């Protein structure tokens, strides 16, 4: 069954203070593989943009068995699942020297780039276009909803700027990983790594928006929210584990 496979070397600029791969860099690698796979299958950016369509990420779920370290090379496997209505699922597996060290799943929606309204897959792709796609799941996740924070601590604010943007003129999904991880301190990550990381993109953010981040711990995981003038824009659920 179809898989797109690409290697990524973990370089100096990809790691944090503890030489672990930053989540924003990991999501960047996964996004790159997703785009290359879509190109390979005939529905990449250069094709669908001519139809005024675009893929917008709705959710990420990433789980790692161990930290990915400086100097290692990861092999990313990805494949799309057959879409339903406006939603595309895409899964990933991450290998190092043949060992599966992580898996991820993502949900994307297809939108009209002029109105940002949801578009129907059936309106733009011929019947049977997605038949024969890989049906294997890298990881089972059925609960995409993240609980709202009830009593959290506001930890910091951040203004959206030019370098946060992508070609859709809003904050790229990978940049939010930095925003969310900055709700932690350097000491919080001492001897630990991100075991799993779940994100829901609620509403796009634009240049000049001031995101206020709130954090709350529940048992062995953290909830983090980013709001603009109290309007929810981004949610995250993070579990740290011992190295």
Secondary structure, DSSP 8 states (H G I E B T S, - for coil): ---EEEEEE--GGGB-TTSBB-HHHHHHHHHHHHHHHHHHHT-SHHHHGGGTEEEEEEEEEEEESS--BTT-EEEEEEEE---BTTEEEEEEEEEETTEEEEEEEEEEEEEETTT--B--HHHHS-TTTTTT-----SS----------SS-EEEEEEE--GGGB-TTSSB-HHHHHHHHHTTS-TGGGTTEEEEEEEEEE-S---TT-EEEEEEEEETTEEEEEEEETTEEEEEEEEEEEE-
